[in-house]
Amino acid sequence: MLQALDVETWLRQRRSNLDEAKQSAAKVIDLVRSEGDAALLRMARKYEPEIDSVMVSREEIEAAYDQVDDALLQRIVEAKDRITRFHERQKERDLWLEQVEPGIVLGVKTTPIDRAGLYVPGRRAAYPSTALMNAIPARVAGVPEVCACSPPPILPLTLVALDTVGVTEIYRIGGAQAIAAMALGTETIRPVRKIVGPGNAYVTAAKMLLREYAEIDFPAGPSEIGIIADRSANPAYIAGDILAQAEHDPDAACILVTTDEPLVERVQREVERQLNAAPRRETILQALAHSGYLVVPDLDAAIGAMDRVAPEHLSIMVEDSLPVLTEVKNAGSIFVGPYAPVAAGDYASGTNHVLPTAGYAATYSGLNVAHFTKASTVQLISRSGIERIGDTIEAIAGAEGLFAHAASVRMRRSDR
């Protein structure tokens, strides 16, 4: 079931899926660029033949509420509240100023981007949770315009989740074409400044190809989990987390790094046992084909291997977890202890589940409020302040041969 893995080989395989997808994504992007709405509608009708517009109407959104159980809607609202509280803690001050020396005040002005695009996966399953995860940090940041795309047909629960966080522009478009529409714009969809959200390899490839037109959060492809475990770990919990990731997508992946070789066999048996009752068995089996384990001599080696993997989700199941948490560097989101399943962060703990995959957690942070803002530095300088730094400016500007720079300072210093 789980096979011994080499970390470098595992990473190359994760990245190669993106490279292969870029060719197909590029063709779709060209189609949207040349045909606009006509191309979007044609592709959407393959999955929802009766539609006459890619935009979801207000009437459809209102009707979706009648199809969602009230108790489930209440759970969506509770999750929204927890996610909002956590993201509000991330918000920077709109403006801060500080006198760093006499005559010189420095600061930062933080402003939201003016329009963001969200991608919410669908088709294989409904992801109202991803609707919340995408939209809430944008709203907390203060983005005035937020649109969302999701593959048709969009399930009522996803529509309701988007509506509860104030997303009123919703389009039934999936795949690379959705990313192209938000980045390039069409007759119906105005282009956005930034595109966020997870998707399959084609969605991720399109995001990477279109960064010239709209910035992205990070590559967020098929889901994955890395687990660091020692002999104290519960094999049933490990197997449960592995299956939870594997059921997302046939391209999902799991890697167990352990200091205890006998644990591998115990986890294998648990995976097989739990798999017998898994409704999404076929998807899980495909994902497990490129999942596996690595046995290492000690926790330092485990941390080193996992930092190289830089997993989307990292679960730490060891007897003394704090030193591992302290030392590990590369992970999208970290789950510590036996009672912290990845599913907690997926839905209701409050942290964001839109995270970098395929090793990109070594470079990028998971989705947060800062993704939807930009910072402008500010300087307030008095006459005494320019006098204090004037000699330094003039000397360096002169050394660079930028004499007008030096002169722009000198004239202020001599202006009595």
C-alpha positions in Angstrom: 0.0 0.0 0.0 2.5 2.6 1.2 5.9 2.3 -0.4 9.4 3.5 0.6 10.0 6.8 -1.0 13.0 9.0 -1.9 12.3 12.6 -1.0 14.0 14.1 -4.1 12.1 11.7 -6.4 8.8 12.5 -4.7 9.3 16.2 -5.2 10.3 15.9 -8.8 7.1 13.9 -9.5 5.0 16.6 -7.8 6.6 19.4 -9.8 6.5 17.4 -13.1 2.7 17.2 -12.9 2.6 21.0 -13.1 5.1 21.2 -16.0 3.0 18.8 -18.0 -0.2 20.7 -17.3 1.2 24.0 -18.5 0.9 23.0 -22.1 -2.8 22.2 -21.9 -3.5 25.2 -19.8 -1.7 27.5 -22.3 -4.1 26.3 -25.1 -7.2 27.1 -22.9 -5.8 30.5 -22.0 -5.4 31.3 -25.7 -8.9 30.3 -26.4 -10.3 32.5 -23.7 -8.1 35.4 -24.9 -9.5 35.1 -28.4 -13.1 34.2 -27.8 -14.0 35.5 -24.4 -17.4 34.7 -23.1 -18.3 32.4 -26.0 -15.4 30.1 -25.1 -16.4 30.1 -21.4 -20.1 29.4 -22.1 -19.2 26.6 -24.5 -17.0 24.9 -22.0 -19.4 25.4 -19.1 -22.3 23.8 -21.1 -20.4 20.5 -21.2 -21.3 20.2 -17.6 -24.5 22.3 -17.3 -26.1 22.3 -20.8 -29.1 24.5 -20.1 -27.3 27.6 -18.9 -27.4 30.8 -20.9 -24.9 32.8 -18.9 -21.7 32.1 -16.9 -22.8 34.5 -14.2 -24.9 33.1 -11.4 -28.0 35.3 -10.9 -29.2 36.7 -7.6 -32.3 34.6 -7.9 -30.2 31.4 -8.2 -28.3 32.4 -5.0 -31.5 33.0 -3.1 -33.0 29.7 -4.3 -29.9 27.9 -3.1 -30.8 28.8 0.5 -34.0 26.7 0.2 -31.9 23.7 -0.7 -29.5 23.9 2.3 -30.5 22.4 5.6 -30.8 25.0 8.3 -28.6 23.1 10.8 -25.9 22.8 8.2 -26.1 26.5 7.4 -25.6 27.2 11.1 -22.4 25.2 11.0 -21.2 27.2 8.0 -21.9 30.4 9.9 -20.0 29.0 13.0 -17.0 28.1 10.8 -17.1 31.5 9.2 -17.0 33.2 12.6 -14.0 31.2 13.7 -12.1 31.8 10.5 -12.9 35.5 10.6 -11.7 35.9 14.2 -8.4 34.3 13.4 -7.8 36.4 10.3 -8.8 39.6 12.0 -5.7 39.0 14.3 -3.6 39.2 11.1 -4.7 42.6 10.0 -2.1 45.3 9.9 -2.8 48.9 11.0 -3.9 51.1 8.1 -1.1 53.5 8.9 1.7 53.6 11.4 4.3 56.4 11.9 7.3 56.5 14.2 9.9 59.1 14.8 13.2 57.3 14.3 15.4 60.3 14.9 14.9 64.0 15.2 13.3 65.4 12.1 12.6 62.0 10.5 9.3 60.1 10.8 9.0 56.8 9.0 6.0 54.5 8.7 4.0 52.1 6.5 0.6 52.7 5.0 -1.3 49.4 4.2 -4.1 49.4 1.7 -6.2 46.6 0.2 -6.0 45.7 -3.5 -9.1 46.9 -5.3 -10.3 43.7 -6.9 -9.6 40.0 -6.2 -10.6 36.8 -7.9 -11.3 33.6 -5.9 -11.1 30.0 -7.3 -13.3 27.5 -5.5 -12.8 23.9 -6.7 -15.9 21.7 -7.5 -17.2 18.9 -9.6 -15.5 16.0 -7.6 -17.0 17.4 -4.4 -18.5 20.6 -3.0 -16.1 22.9 -1.2 -18.0 25.5 0.7 -15.1 25.5 3.2 -12.8 26.8 0.5 -15.3 29.5 -0.4 -15.0 30.7 3.2 -11.2 30.3 3.3 -10.7 32.4 0.1 -13.2 35.1 0.8 -12.8 35.8 4.5 -9.2 37.1 4.4 -10.1 39.3 1.4 -13.0 40.8 3.3 -11.0 41.3 6.4 -8.4 43.1 4.4 -11.0 45.4 3.0 -11.0 44.4 -0.7 -14.0 46.3 -2.1 -14.6 44.0 -5.1 -14.4 40.2 -4.9 -15.5 37.7 -7.6 -15.5 33.9 -7.5 -15.3 31.2 -10.0 -16.3 27.5 -9.5 -16.9 24.7 -11.9 -20.5 24.0 -13.0 -22.8 23.0 -11.7 -22.1 24.9 -8.5 -23.8 23.1 -5.6 -26.2 25.2 -3.5 -24.0 24.9 -0.4 -21.1 26.6 -2.2 -23.3 29.4 -3.4 -24.7 29.9 0.1 -21.2 29.9 1.6 -20.0 32.5 -0.9 -23.1 34.7 -0.2 -22.7 34.6 3.6 -19.3 36.3 3.2 -20.5 38.9 0.8 -19.3 37.6 -2.6 -22.0 38.7 -5.1 -20.1 38.1 -8.3 -20.1 34.4 -8.9 -19.3 32.7 -12.2 -19.9 29.0 -13.1 -16.5 28.5 -14.7 -13.9 26.0 -13.7 -10.4 24.9 -14.8 -7.7 26.9 -16.5 -10.5 28.9 -18.3 -11.6 30.4 -15.0 -8.2 31.6 -14.2 -7.8 33.1 -17.7 -11.1 34.9 -17.4 -10.2 36.5 -14.1 -6.7 37.4 -15.2 -7.5 38.7 -18.8 -11.1 39.7 -18.5 -14.0 39.0 -20.9 -17.1 40.8 -22.0 -18.8 39.7 -18.7 -15.9 39.4 -16.2 -13.7 42.4 -15.4 -10.0 41.5 -14.8 -8.8 41.2 -11.2 -5.6 42.3 -9.5 -5.0 39.0 -7.8 -6.2 35.4 -8.0 -6.2 33.0 -5.1 -7.4 29.5 -4.4 -6.5 25.9 -4.8 -7.2 23.7 -7.8 -6.0 20.8 -9.9 -2.7 20.8 -11.8 -4.3 22.7 -14.8 -5.7 25.5 -12.5 -2.4 25.8 -10.8 -0.5 25.9 -14.1 -2.8 28.6 -15.5 -2.2 30.7 -12.4 1.5 30.4 -12.8 1.3 31.3 -16.6 -0.8 34.4 -16.1 1.1 36.1 -13.4 2.0 38.9 -15.9 -1.7 39.9 -15.8 -2.8 39.1 -12.3 -0.7 38.2 -9.3 -1.4 34.9 -7.5 -1.2 33.7 -4.0 1.1 30.7 -4.7 1.0 27.3 -6.5 -1.8 25.4 -4.7 -2.4 22.2 -6.5 -3.5 18.7 -5.4 -3.6 18.2 -1.6 -0.8 16.6 0.4 0.2 15.8 3.9 3.6 15.1 5.6 3.7 13.3 8.9 6.6 13.2 11.4 6.0 10.3 13.8 7.9 8.3 16.4 6.9 5.1 18.2 4.4 7.0 20.5 2.2 7.8 17.5 -1.2 6.2 17.2 -1.2 4.3 13.8 -5.0 4.6 13.5 -4.7 8.4 13.7 -1.9 8.5 11.1 -3.9 6.2 8.7 -7.0 8.4 9.2 -5.1 11.5 8.2 -3.5 9.8 5.2 -6.9 8.7 3.9 -8.4 12.1 4.6 -5.9 13.7 2.3 -6.0 10.9 -0.3 -9.7 11.2 -0.7 -9.4 14.7 -2.1 -8.0 13.9 -5.5 -6.3 11.1 -7.4 -3.2 13.3 -7.5 -3.2 14.0 -3.7 -0.1 12.6 -1.9 1.0 11.6 1.6 4.4 11.0 3.0 5.2 9.5 6.5 8.6 10.2 7.9 9.3 8.1 11.0 12.0 7.1 13.4 10.2 3.8 14.2 10.3 1.2 11.4 7.7 -1.1 13.1 5.3 1.9 13.0 5.2 1.7 9.2 3.7 -1.8 9.3 1.1 -0.8 11.9 0.1 2.2 9.8 -0.1 -0.1 6.7 -2.6 -2.4 8.4 -4.7 0.6 9.6 -4.8 2.1 6.1 -6.0 -1.2 4.7 -8.6 -1.6 7.5 -10.0 1.9 7.2 -9.9 1.8 3.4 -12.5 -1.0 3.5 -15.1 1.4 4.7 -14.1 4.4 2.7 -16.8 5.7 0.3 -14.1 7.4 -2.0 -12.0 4.2 -2.2 -11.1 4.5 -5.9 -9.8 8.0 -5.5 -7.9 7.1 -2.4 -6.2 4.1 -4.1 -5.0 6.3 -6.9 -3.6 8.9 -4.5 -1.9 6.1 -2.4 0.0 5.0 -5.5 2.2 8.0 -5.2 2.3 8.2 -1.4 4.7 6.4 0.9 7.1 6.5 3.9 10.7 7.2 4.9 12.4 5.7 7.9 15.1 7.9 9.5 17.5 7.4 12.4 16.3 10.3 14.6 14.0 13.3 14.8 16.7 15.7 13.5 16.9 13.6 10.3 13.1 13.6 10.2 12.9 17.4 10.4 15.6 17.7 7.7 13.7 15.4 5.4 10.4 17.1 6.0 11.9 20.5 5.4 13.0 19.3 2.0 9.5 18.0 1.3 8.0 21.3 2.5 4.5 19.8 2.7 1.2 21.6 2.4 0.1 20.1 5.7 2.5 18.9 8.4 1.3 16.6 11.2 3.7 16.2 14.2 2.9 13.1 16.2 5.8 12.6 18.5 6.3 12.2 22.3 7.9 15.6 22.7 6.4 17.8 20.0 7.6 21.3 21.0 11.3 20.8 19.9 10.1 19.5 16.5 7.7 22.4 16.1 10.5 24.8 17.0 13.0 23.4 14.5 10.8 22.6 11.5 10.9 25.4 8.9 9.0 24.5 5.8 5.3 23.7 6.0 2.0 25.3 4.9 0.1 24.6 8.0 1.3 22.6 11.1 -0.9 20.3 13.2 0.6 19.3 16.6 -0.3 16.3 18.6 -2.7 13.3 18.3 -5.8 15.4 18.6 -5.0 17.9 15.8 -6.2 16.3 12.6 -5.7 18.2 9.4 -9.5 18.3 9.0 -9.6 20.7 12.0 -7.8 23.3 9.9 -9.8 22.4 6.8 -13.0 23.4 8.4 -13.3 25.0 11.8 -10.2 25.7 13.9 -9.9 29.1 12.2 -6.7 28.8 10.3 -6.7 28.9 6.5 -6.6 25.7 4.4 -5.5 27.4 1.1 -1.9 26.4 1.2 1.2 26.0 -1.1 1.8 22.5 -2.4 4.5 20.6 -4.3 7.3 21.9 -2.1 6.4 25.5 -2.5 5.8 25.9 1.2 9.6 26.4 1.4 9.0 29.8 -0.4 5.4 30.8 0.2 3.1 31.4 3.2 -0.5 30.0 3.3 -3.3 32.3 2.4 -3.7 35.2 4.8 -4.9 38.8 5.0 -1.5 40.2 3.7 -2.2 38.5 0.4 -4.9 41.0 -0.2 -3.0 44.1 0.8 0.0 46.1 -0.4 2.3 48.3 1.7 3.6 51.8 0.9 6.4 53.1 3.0 6.1 56.7 4.3 8.6 59.3 5.3 8.0 62.7 6.9 11.2 64.7 6.9 11.7 68.2 8.3 14.5 70.6 7.5 16.5 69.3 10.5 15.9 65.8 9.3 17.3 66.4 5.8 20.3 68.2 7.4 21.0 65.0 9.5 21.1 62.7 6.5 22.0 65.1 3.7 25.8 64.4 3.7 25.2 60.7 3.4 22.7 61.1 0.5 25.0 63.5 -1.4 28.1 61.3 -0.9 26.4 58.1 -2.2 24.6 59.9 -5.0 27.8 61.5 -6.2 29.6 58.2 -6.1 26.9 56.7 -8.3 27.1 59.6 -10.7 23.5 60.7 -10.0 24.2 64.3 -9.6 20.6 65.5 -9.8 19.8 63.3 -6.8 22.5 65.1 -4.8 21.3 68.4 -6.1 17.7 67.8 -5.0 19.0 67.4 -1.5 21.5 70.2 -1.6 19.0 72.8 -2.7 16.8 72.0 0.3 19.7 72.3 2.7 20.7 75.7 1.3 17.2 77.1 1.1 17.2 79.5 4.1 
